Amino acid sequence: MAFHQTKDAGGVVVVRVEGQLIVGNRQELKDLIGAALDRGERKFLIDFGRTGYIDSSGLGALVSLSKRVRELGGELRLSGLNEDLRSLFELTKLDTLFAIADTPEQALANF
Amino acid sequence: MASPLQLCVRRTPASGVPAVATQVHVRMPSEVECIEQTVSLVTRHCLAGTVPTDRLRFRLQVALAEALANAVMRGNQEETGKTVLVDADLFPDCIRVQVTDEGAGFDPTQVPDPVLPEQIADTCGRGLFLIRKLVDEVHFNEQGNSICMTLRRR
């Protein structure tokens, strides 16, 4: 499992989650986004196109990160959720808290 | 490095049912870092020899990850020396997985509903809720330190 960070031409930090987002690595994601916030970054896209599964700790980390980014005047979006991953957001009603795009391209188009 | 997990798999006539059940037993230390490997190991054995749907694999992985995280962090409080037991009985039509910790147990009826409007934005408390949504049956022992989850292979 790994997080791959890039920055698009529009200044959006794109983090791709490869493998799982779970209790064992959620802090790594929080640290990665936290460091980017400290550098002054404010726009974030987390892409799950290559993610196997997410647990409730991973969902909680996303909620926590979204709050922190918003408090600093930024925005965090999500993309690439397959049907199973999207069902986790729907079951927990977290789909009402996040801007979720089908693809990273769609998420970045109007960021 | 040797795996910290202890695995035992055996095929045995299951008592009281016509089918032969395969039993999978895994003992894992109370370390968060072992959860992903345990999920992978148990899932592989539970689905071996079948053509599972992606949905079944996903439901099993998430339910296992949640039950193991609860056992390691809440049940055993990540105490060194305490272990978590995973016992899976595999039947042709269903998978039954029991996860047991060495903690004092808890009352599952007292867990708040995470989709209430005032709870939705909380950063924790969705684990048991997800298990209930993803598996077909959930039972706890009286002490509350062992959860039994049944998933039908449909």
Interface residues (C-beta under 8 A of the other chain):
Chain A: M1 Q20 I22 V23 G24 G52 Y53 I54 D55 S56 S57 L59 G60 A61 V63 S64 K67 D84 L88 L91 T92 K93 L94 T96 L97
Chain B: V32 E33 I35 E36 D54 R55 F58 Q61 V62 A65 E66 A69 M73 P114 V115 I120 A121 D122 T123 C124 G125 R126 G127 F129 L130 K133
